[in-house]
Structures are given as structure tokens and as C-alpha cells.
Amino acid sequence: MSMILTHLLNSKIYLLKFFCSLLLATVIISCNNAESTSKQETKKDSVISLNDTIPLKREQVDEKPVAGFDENKGDAGINVKVYETAETFDYLLKVKYHGHNISDTLKVPNFGIWPKVEIKKAETDNACIVGFLDNKGAFKEYKLIAGNGDKLNIKILKRYAVATYRAGE
């Protein structure tokens, strides 16, 4: 009788070890598959920047606007200018509309190239779209600045982010 109990006990321990090993192998395989799948799932608009050679601080800040938009309609027109700041990828927006002077910020992602800000006319009057060029030269819309009556609206159209990876990390 004790031999049967010993045999049953040993087989239960063996089964328990077997199922624990199987569970552990399943978890390891699942984690590895999730990691490789997430690395492969990049959006077609995604950019991977391997170049971190652009300094984060400017050596010299240009006092002149780097981009501008002026829809002159007397006092009702809108005037937008973009200025550099000490931070390479940060800009200052200055907007004049109906006698009001408004400031806002613009943060351009680091695509591994010197940032280039542009302003394009929007479809409506007294409105423009502030954006930047990506590393392929395509205009990326960022903010819509629109005057309507005596109100001015600044709306973020899209948000952008770039991750920089260094070899060996």
C-alpha cells in the first residue's frame, strides 16, 4: 500500500513539475513574441531617427522671423511670425489680430535634420497652418491659427513625437 502511495505522490510531483515548466515556457515565448511584434508595428508616418548630431541648444539665435504669414485686411487682418529660441527645436509664435498681440510656442520634433518651420494659408480667411518639414521634405501640419470676428483660435491639429536610439543601447 505504501508503495502505491509513494508512486502516486511521485507522479503528482512529476505532473506538477511538468505543468510548471510548460507554463514558464509559454510565458517566455509570449513575451518574446509581443516584443518582436511591437517592434515591427510602426505606422507608415513613423520616423526612426538614428542621427542625434543636431545640438539641442542654438549657438546663435536669429532675431528675424524664420517664417511669417500676413493677411492684411486693415485692422481685421491676421499676422503670424515664428521666431527661433535658444532651444533648437522650440520656436516662439507671435500673432497679431484685431489689435491683440498673442504669443504661443511651437515644438518641432528632432528628425535628425535642422528644423524648418513653414506657414501655409488655410482654406478660410484670416487663418493659417503652422507646420514644419520632416526629414523627407514633406510639410507636417501642426497648429491652425484662425481669427473669427474678434476672437482668435489656436488649435493643435496633430501631435508628433520622434524617438532617438543610439547604437548599443
ABEGO torsion letter per residue (X at the ends): XAAAAAAAAAAAAAAAAAAAAAAAAAAAAAAAAAAAAAAABBBAABBBBABAABBABBABBBABBABBBBBBAEAABBBBBBBBBABAABBBBBBBBGGBBBBBBBBBBBAGBBBBBBBBBBABBGBBBBBBBBAAGBBBBABBBBBBEABBBBBBABBBBBBBBBBGX
